[in-house]
């Protein structure tokens, strides 16, 4: 008996590290390079930081919709992988690719054709709108290759092949940062393009990332190397099951992204300095969460595999470990934020108002991070992996739309509070609600649903 328990624990930790470490490393490198990118744009002033940050709200909204599609598909792919049904995985992958490509083209058309209208939704500052429109018109070209990359990366992660997307993403981020330096400031004989240079660098990097990932996937015949016939050979009877599970995830991510976008609209209406502060602190927040991002996605794969294999008790055991690990990782992330806030802010060329705002927000963020990481793991890593997507929708979106956004509007627009107090009210209201209701749902075990058992399994042949 003891030997059996030891083997289970060793298997858990081995799988957790093998899956989480590459994803966490990828996020760490990406966050550090994004920090460097923000520093480069920051040399152009507060307006440039605000402009690029607001222009990227369209990309952020698209990314969360795409993440919703790929996360919903990954629920099935992870459970099918527990049954080792590769044909079914490829059918899900094909459906995910079609949806993601169509959505990215719609967003690209909006960003390319109406950038000033998009920026005008967030700011009335003419300089910010002008700079942001220049950036967005170019950056929108990279939306489609980014969507393709995300689908193939989600398939690889769901089937426990995380090294390829990690390596390709890290290379693309390095390309992006190098080109940013060359094109923003006009080095090595290249033109000095300012924020437009940052957009060109981003588009090239996304193209490189997509090309290299497809080259590796099909060159090495990894699990995501789906034949065209498998991807287009869809079964109509599978559609209701797929959309019943994935639609709440897509709505979850889309409405959450829209909520965050509206938060930024509130911050932008407070002042240009306020939205610039939020853009700066966001990078360091991601740095504090890199380990949890890796662990959360590893949780979704590991728990989903066990549910698909019919091992519900083991799935719950593994999920419980991830719950407590996430809180610990979040606390460590908060300490990282506190340790780095002054050195990081010392690198920026920003106004005293932005500097002061950031220092206050970093302190609030450090306190909120353990709960934010805890909630991320509950929603993304556990509830979704068990197919409990409707409750995760209620939990995530209810916190944003019923508490967070009304609180931000009252505090920021009606009462005119400083940006750091608005941020604090949002963080406290949202995370407290998610944590209390999420933990109750978790221990009730109502989130565990095997989506690929008979008669679903019969479709995988």
Legacy VTK file of the C-alpha trace (Angstrom):
# vtk DataFile Version 3.0
C-alpha trace
ASCII
DATASET POLYDATA
POINTS 461 float
0.000 0.000 0.000
2.737 2.413 0.916
4.622 1.557 -2.231
1.505 2.270 -4.286
1.097 5.685 -2.691
4.763 6.503 -3.236
4.524 5.619 -6.927
1.461 7.869 -7.326
3.201 10.809 -5.687
6.379 10.327 -7.703
4.303 10.125 -10.890
2.424 13.283 -9.977
5.522 15.348 -9.251
7.341 14.045 -12.298
4.456 14.927 -14.591
3.810 18.245 -12.894
7.412 19.387 -13.276
7.710 18.037 -16.829
4.628 19.983 -17.933
4.767 23.068 -15.716
8.478 23.899 -15.969
8.608 24.516 -19.757
5.373 26.535 -19.688
6.579 28.571 -16.694
9.962 29.137 -18.361
8.249 30.247 -21.556
6.111 32.695 -19.596
9.128 33.922 -17.646
11.139 34.652 -20.774
8.119 36.217 -22.432
7.425 38.425 -19.438
11.032 39.559 -19.175
11.181 40.373 -22.883
7.826 42.180 -22.671
9.279 44.153 -19.784
12.206 45.119 -21.998
9.792 46.051 -24.797
7.788 48.236 -22.412
11.000 49.889 -21.262
11.884 50.651 -24.881
8.500 52.171 -25.636
8.709 53.937 -22.270
11.688 55.897 -23.533
9.239 57.645 -25.878
7.168 59.014 -22.961
3.908 58.471 -21.063
1.751 58.987 -24.174
3.585 56.257 -26.097
3.169 53.740 -23.259
-0.531 54.574 -22.978
-1.010 54.435 -26.770
0.569 51.000 -27.240
-1.198 49.669 -24.151
-4.617 50.843 -25.367
-3.983 49.685 -28.953
-3.211 46.247 -27.582
-6.620 46.089 -25.902
-8.048 44.793 -29.194
-5.332 42.140 -29.306
-5.960 41.329 -25.649
-9.675 40.875 -26.341
-8.903 38.610 -29.309
-6.341 36.620 -27.312
-8.829 35.871 -24.562
-11.492 34.766 -27.063
-8.910 32.529 -28.733
-7.798 31.249 -25.352
-11.426 30.428 -24.628
-11.736 28.454 -27.865
-8.454 26.580 -27.377
-9.120 25.993 -23.661
-12.549 24.591 -24.418
-11.070 22.337 -27.090
-8.235 21.364 -24.748
-10.763 19.935 -22.272
-11.681 17.344 -24.888
-8.142 16.885 -26.180
-6.725 16.247 -22.698
-9.454 13.731 -21.876
-9.119 12.048 -25.276
-5.371 11.850 -24.649
-6.162 9.936 -21.471
-7.808 7.388 -23.805
-5.014 7.778 -26.424
-7.587 8.564 -29.145
-5.502 10.600 -31.613
-8.119 10.712 -34.401
-10.627 12.364 -32.070
-7.968 14.847 -30.936
-7.297 15.853 -34.538
-11.000 16.392 -35.236
-11.233 18.682 -32.213
-8.053 20.443 -33.347
-9.519 21.071 -36.816
-12.712 22.555 -35.403
-10.679 24.747 -33.047
-8.483 25.935 -35.933
-11.452 26.907 -38.113
-13.097 28.917 -35.318
-9.855 30.638 -34.290
-8.849 31.603 -37.832
-12.280 33.078 -38.613
-12.346 35.129 -35.407
-8.797 36.442 -35.863
-9.619 37.648 -39.393
-12.621 39.607 -38.089
-10.479 41.326 -35.440
-7.713 41.991 -37.986
-10.140 43.771 -40.316
-11.404 45.968 -37.455
-7.881 46.835 -36.298
-6.617 47.589 -39.798
-9.652 49.490 -41.083
-10.797 51.420 -37.990
-7.875 51.915 -35.566
-8.872 55.439 -34.532
-12.389 54.310 -33.678
-10.940 51.553 -31.479
-8.600 53.968 -29.670
-11.395 56.501 -29.283
-13.308 54.013 -27.155
-10.651 54.329 -24.450
-9.145 57.792 -24.590
-9.881 61.344 -25.686
-6.182 62.261 -25.796
-5.426 63.147 -29.449
-1.743 62.241 -29.131
-2.531 58.857 -27.607
-5.130 58.103 -30.306
-2.743 59.082 -33.113
0.157 56.999 -31.843
-2.081 54.058 -30.988
-3.722 54.063 -34.434
-0.307 53.956 -36.130
0.590 50.925 -34.018
-2.714 49.051 -34.352
-3.007 49.346 -38.133
0.257 47.412 -38.503
-0.066 45.031 -35.538
-3.435 43.680 -36.763
-1.651 41.927 -39.644
-0.144 39.469 -37.157
-3.443 38.278 -35.670
-3.997 35.295 -38.007
-0.568 33.617 -37.595
-0.874 34.116 -33.850
-4.235 32.296 -33.878
-2.795 29.330 -35.786
0.128 29.132 -33.358
-2.183 29.086 -30.362
-4.251 26.155 -31.678
-1.216 23.970 -32.382
0.397 24.909 -29.054
-2.815 24.008 -27.187
-2.892 20.609 -28.902
0.724 19.904 -27.987
0.213 20.900 -24.359
-2.933 18.797 -24.061
-0.936 15.776 -25.231
2.016 16.451 -22.907
4.397 17.776 -25.589
5.330 21.191 -24.261
8.945 21.622 -25.356
8.293 22.608 -28.984
5.894 25.522 -28.281
8.210 26.666 -25.477
11.322 26.733 -27.690
9.574 28.398 -30.630
7.875 30.998 -28.455
11.127 31.911 -26.727
12.870 32.330 -30.084
10.036 34.483 -31.424
10.108 36.680 -28.340
13.846 37.166 -28.768
13.268 38.159 -32.407
10.547 40.582 -31.309
12.748 42.253 -28.704
15.743 42.548 -31.043
13.654 44.058 -33.838
11.970 46.396 -31.352
15.337 47.822 -30.410
16.427 48.186 -34.032
13.187 49.658 -35.393
11.984 51.821 -32.499
15.289 53.673 -32.202
16.645 53.230 -35.755
19.811 51.224 -35.054
22.185 49.543 -37.553
21.087 51.761 -40.428
17.368 50.984 -40.067
14.789 53.809 -39.974
13.691 55.202 -36.603
10.001 54.248 -36.536
8.955 54.753 -32.898
5.735 52.904 -31.987
5.293 51.779 -35.607
8.613 49.964 -35.313
7.293 48.087 -32.295
4.274 46.982 -34.356
6.400 45.815 -37.306
8.626 43.823 -34.933
5.575 42.147 -33.396
4.131 41.121 -36.785
7.439 39.636 -37.977
7.919 37.732 -34.704
4.414 36.211 -34.888
5.011 35.102 -38.456
8.317 33.505 -37.511
6.729 31.756 -34.523
3.890 30.284 -36.599
6.180 29.098 -39.415
8.697 27.443 -37.104
6.072 25.695 -34.982
4.360 24.204 -38.041
7.744 23.180 -39.425
8.638 21.332 -36.210
5.194 19.772 -35.723
4.952 18.294 -39.203
8.674 17.713 -39.637
8.883 15.607 -36.467
5.316 14.278 -36.759
4.334 15.370 -33.246
0.846 14.681 -31.919
-0.445 17.972 -33.368
0.576 16.927 -36.917
-3.035 16.410 -37.886
-3.685 15.246 -41.460
-6.005 17.582 -43.338
-8.495 14.737 -43.767
-8.788 14.229 -39.999
-9.287 17.940 -39.338
-12.029 18.413 -41.932
-13.749 15.047 -41.314
-16.081 16.388 -38.650
-19.031 14.496 -37.194
-22.122 16.635 -36.825
-23.364 14.697 -33.817
-20.241 15.856 -31.971
-21.025 19.570 -32.452
-23.699 19.879 -29.728
-21.438 18.160 -27.202
-18.470 20.312 -28.180
-20.272 23.640 -28.096
-22.214 22.784 -24.937
-18.891 22.476 -23.127
-16.772 25.058 -24.946
-19.279 27.912 -25.370
-19.211 28.782 -21.636
-15.397 28.834 -21.812
-15.407 31.131 -24.863
-17.982 33.396 -23.220
-15.971 33.299 -20.004
-12.740 34.462 -21.615
-14.438 36.903 -23.962
-16.557 38.574 -21.296
-13.639 38.592 -18.857
-11.441 40.243 -21.497
-14.179 42.755 -22.254
-14.408 43.458 -18.536
-10.659 44.072 -18.277
-10.903 46.301 -21.355
-13.611 48.330 -19.603
-11.394 48.524 -16.522
-8.725 50.077 -18.713
-11.304 52.471 -20.101
-12.011 53.605 -16.533
-8.286 54.016 -15.851
-7.820 55.938 -19.109
-10.662 58.306 -18.174
-8.973 58.986 -14.844
-5.852 60.228 -16.664
-3.188 59.306 -19.207
-0.802 58.833 -16.263
-3.224 56.348 -14.689
-3.490 54.080 -17.742
0.278 54.315 -18.310
0.771 53.125 -14.718
-1.547 50.148 -15.244
0.349 49.109 -18.391
3.667 49.192 -16.536
2.551 47.215 -13.491
0.856 44.572 -15.634
4.214 43.263 -16.823
5.553 42.754 -13.307
2.276 41.116 -12.262
2.785 38.536 -15.025
6.293 37.976 -13.708
4.846 37.216 -10.282
2.467 34.661 -11.811
4.763 32.802 -14.219
5.072 29.708 -12.026
1.305 29.551 -11.494
0.659 29.912 -15.230
2.796 26.830 -15.765
1.278 24.922 -12.857
-2.281 25.863 -13.827
-1.930 24.588 -17.377
-0.163 21.465 -16.118
-3.083 20.955 -13.732
-5.587 21.129 -16.604
-3.698 18.468 -18.553
-2.949 16.101 -15.644
-6.403 16.280 -14.062
-8.123 16.069 -17.460
-6.059 12.982 -18.381
-7.068 11.197 -15.155
-10.753 12.020 -15.654
-10.623 10.780 -19.245
-8.970 7.580 -18.028
-11.824 7.048 -15.546
-9.729 7.743 -12.416
-11.867 10.383 -10.672
-10.413 9.874 -7.197
-6.883 10.342 -8.459
-8.009 13.425 -10.413
-9.382 14.968 -7.209
-6.210 14.103 -5.285
-4.012 15.734 -7.910
-6.290 18.786 -8.147
-6.146 19.286 -4.369
-2.362 19.411 -4.490
-2.484 22.029 -7.214
-4.885 24.154 -5.135
-2.462 24.538 -2.250
0.570 24.839 -4.514
-1.062 27.760 -6.318
-1.527 29.736 -3.105
2.109 29.087 -2.137
3.375 30.114 -5.579
1.230 33.244 -5.438
2.716 34.250 -2.085
6.214 33.798 -3.501
5.181 35.830 -6.552
4.046 38.653 -4.261
7.468 38.715 -2.639
9.048 38.916 -6.103
6.888 41.931 -6.942
7.869 43.691 -3.709
11.566 42.965 -4.260
11.614 44.200 -7.853
9.255 47.178 -7.815
11.888 49.819 -7.074
14.631 48.447 -9.372
12.144 48.092 -12.235
10.672 51.569 -11.844
14.178 53.005 -11.744
14.584 51.917 -15.372
11.610 53.904 -16.697
11.654 57.458 -17.976
8.213 58.414 -16.669
6.633 61.289 -14.778
6.581 61.486 -10.983
2.824 60.838 -11.025
3.247 57.561 -12.921
6.094 56.492 -10.634
4.056 57.142 -7.494
0.973 55.362 -8.898
3.022 52.286 -9.774
4.645 52.016 -6.364
1.251 52.007 -4.633
-0.250 49.502 -7.093
2.697 47.118 -6.740
2.102 46.964 -2.988
-1.594 46.163 -3.467
-0.741 43.601 -6.132
1.673 41.748 -3.856
-1.089 41.261 -1.285
-3.633 40.136 -3.897
-1.376 37.734 -5.842
-1.810 34.618 -3.646
-5.586 34.844 -4.049
-5.356 35.656 -7.774
-3.130 32.634 -8.379
-5.424 30.462 -6.282
-8.446 31.580 -8.319
-6.626 31.064 -11.638
-5.907 27.446 -10.734
-9.475 26.783 -9.579
-11.059 28.194 -12.755
-8.558 27.322 -15.508
-6.789 24.309 -14.064
-9.560 22.439 -12.233
-13.145 23.384 -13.073
-12.503 23.479 -16.810
-10.461 20.282 -16.874
-13.449 18.566 -15.292
-15.861 20.003 -17.869
-17.553 22.223 -15.261
-17.505 25.162 -17.660
-20.859 26.689 -16.790
-19.955 27.140 -13.151
-16.513 28.525 -14.052
-18.327 31.029 -16.312
-20.590 32.065 -13.452
-17.667 32.293 -11.039
-15.308 34.294 -13.231
-17.749 36.605 -14.973
-19.930 37.183 -11.934
-16.926 38.513 -10.051
-16.061 40.935 -12.861
-19.461 42.176 -13.955
-21.417 42.089 -10.707
-18.715 43.412 -8.366
-15.503 44.522 -10.049
-16.759 46.759 -12.849
-19.480 48.518 -10.818
-16.886 49.095 -8.089
-14.365 50.503 -10.574
-16.958 52.797 -12.157
-18.155 54.162 -8.826
-14.648 54.600 -7.419
-12.944 55.902 -10.567
-15.632 57.876 -12.404
-18.215 58.940 -9.806
-15.990 59.376 -6.746
-12.776 60.291 -8.592
-10.514 58.126 -6.452
-6.808 57.810 -7.356
-5.972 54.910 -9.653
-4.328 52.816 -6.928
-7.470 52.885 -4.763
-9.609 51.945 -7.751
-7.247 49.028 -8.448
-7.420 47.944 -4.799
-11.227 47.943 -4.728
-11.351 45.809 -7.880
-8.766 43.289 -6.654
-10.379 42.818 -3.236
-13.947 42.449 -4.490
-13.163 40.077 -7.344
-10.690 37.719 -5.732
-12.632 37.370 -2.479
-15.784 36.246 -4.316
-13.945 33.798 -6.601
-11.944 32.241 -3.774
-14.909 31.624 -1.472
-17.271 30.178 -4.086
-14.531 28.344 -5.992
-13.254 26.488 -2.964
-16.752 25.393 -2.023
-17.368 24.049 -5.525
-14.033 22.238 -5.551
-14.598 20.256 -2.351
-18.149 19.437 -3.433
-16.658 17.450 -6.379
-19.537 18.437 -8.656
-16.987 19.694 -11.201
-15.791 16.212 -12.254
-17.353 15.160 -15.590
-15.981 12.525 -17.937
-16.761 13.946 -21.385
-15.216 11.153 -23.443
-16.752 8.042 -21.908
-19.283 5.987 -23.871
-21.006 6.901 -26.116
-18.495 9.733 -26.770
-15.609 7.294 -26.915
-17.241 5.574 -29.851
-16.645 8.651 -31.949
-12.906 8.473 -31.459
-12.288 5.342 -33.551
LINES 1 462
461 0 1 2 3 4 5 6 7 8 9 10 11 12 13 14 15 16 17 18 19 20 21 22 23 24 25 26 27 28 29 30 31 32 33 34 35 36 37 38 39 40 41 42 43 44 45 46 47 48 49 50 51 52 53 54 55 56 57 58 59 60 61 62 63 64 65 66 67 68 69 70 71 72 73 74 75 76 77 78 79 80 81 82 83 84 85 86 87 88 89 90 91 92 93 94 95 96 97 98 99 100 101 102 103 104 105 106 107 108 109 110 111 112 113 114 115 116 117 118 119 120 121 122 123 124 125 126 127 128 129 130 131 132 133 134 135 136 137 138 139 140 141 142 143 144 145 146 147 148 149 150 151 152 153 154 155 156 157 158 159 160 161 162 163 164 165 166 167 168 169 170 171 172 173 174 175 176 177 178 179 180 181 182 183 184 185 186 187 188 189 190 191 192 193 194 195 196 197 198 199 200 201 202 203 204 205 206 207 208 209 210 211 212 213 214 215 216 217 218 219 220 221 222 223 224 225 226 227 228 229 230 231 232 233 234 235 236 237 238 239 240 241 242 243 244 245 246 247 248 249 250 251 252 253 254 255 256 257 258 259 260 261 262 263 264 265 266 267 268 269 270 271 272 273 274 275 276 277 278 279 280 281 282 283 284 285 286 287 288 289 290 291 292 293 294 295 296 297 298 299 300 301 302 303 304 305 306 307 308 309 310 311 312 313 314 315 316 317 318 319 320 321 322 323 324 325 326 327 328 329 330 331 332 333 334 335 336 337 338 339 340 341 342 343 344 345 346 347 348 349 350 351 352 353 354 355 356 357 358 359 360 361 362 363 364 365 366 367 368 369 370 371 372 373 374 375 376 377 378 379 380 381 382 383 384 385 386 387 388 389 390 391 392 393 394 395 396 397 398 399 400 401 402 403 404 405 406 407 408 409 410 411 412 413 414 415 416 417 418 419 420 421 422 423 424 425 426 427 428 429 430 431 432 433 434 435 436 437 438 439 440 441 442 443 444 445 446 447 448 449 450 451 452 453 454 455 456 457 458 459 460
